[in-house]
């Protein structure tokens, strides 16, 4: 090799070595920045960071509650530093926000990251909630004539509503019901009382429900959400509203909140609470007169999420503060995952004067040992409901627990409204729950100034005691509307 070629090769080597050194330094700097971000996500630029608009349809991943004193701007800064976004603020619970991770990282990992921050109280993954009611099998029906009685509604299918008036039909036990006829001597409900059905929505066009569906009064402003903008909540709230739709697009105009049921479950629960009574159509609800507010968070397949349930409850609390007389939220669903964010939001509903009635679940399990949420939360505004059959026996599918379930109510072979002006018999603690919600509404109509604690106490203190329920539910009894309204037997 000649001398000139040697110097050329040496020169090239020097250039390559220098280039490699520069690349290595850049890589080390990037690694250092990544480690620094992981170790201290709060060291961010002190700039005026605003919440980024939603530009995709990915669902929020974690629920994070920051400690008192942490401002929303600071929360947004922290989210921005982690390439995350504040998807929604739950105004009813101070410091609670929904975080969407733009890197699509594992939700549990993101939750752990936020949990490690000194100014975070807790963080948890957004979990899936799915309806779990047992499949209803066709049952034989007798065709015996039943003599009309005073105070009976003229609804043609009332004779099949054993839970309201059990005459022993279809193998049942006479008077194994909620004693509705006597309760109706005192109250048939009131259009001034609002019951929110937190479920799959409600078929508000159903002929047996339409007159009892809540409509936002003219003196109550449209619902406004900082992240979503103005929402025209004519008949309630649809938490699935923006699924698959960018919030940036939503902010271009007022969203129309349409909580129409496309599953059937919510419509069935609504009919138990408040199908219009004595209108010559179908069935009668526990309340002949009431206002049903649909809160939709479950989709067509009966699936939703903790975040969507929280969002809907947050809406109800806002409407309550705006002057809507919401006395009860009826929740016929649940899961085995404990959510502190859901518990905090239900507690906030209680602070706002709203009773929360929850289904105990359909696993046939003792929830003292295997909790079911939200029914197992220990809250002063929550009632957990098991299911009994037409003989006042605890159903085989119903969960129970002397420490975690409060009372039982009819929940097997329950006839109620369904989609498309239809009616269907369904079983589950989902059906037992709206009976309790309905009686709570009757009491509220009769005693408008009753507090949440007093309302809960009255429902639990007025049960009909059953030997078979001792050691199964806290009260050892079944729901009794007549007792709750002070009607003597």
Secondary structure, DSSP 4 states (H G I P E B T S, - for coil): --HHHHHHHHHHHHHHHHHHHHHHHHHHHHHHHHHHHHH-TT----S---PPPP-S-PPP-EEEEEPTT--HHHHHHHHHHTTEEEEEE-TTSTTEEEEEETT---HHHHHHHHHTSTTEEEEEEPPEEE--PPPPPP-----------TT----TTGGG-TTTS-SSGGG--TT-S--HHHHTTT--EEEEEEEEEEES---TT-TTTGGGB----TTSPPEEETTTEEEE-SSEEETTTTTTS-HHHHTTSPEE-----SSSHHHHHHHHHHPPTTSSSS---S-SEEEEEEEE-S-TTSEEEHHHHHHHHHHHHHHHHTT--EEEEEE---BSS--HHHHHHHHHHHHTT-EEEEE--SS--BTTTS--BTTT---TTEEEEEEE-TTSPBPSS--BBTTT--EEEE-SSEEEEEGGGEEEEE-SHHHHHHHHHHHHHHHHHHSTT--HHHHHHHHHHTPEE-GGGTTTBTTSEE--HHHHTT---
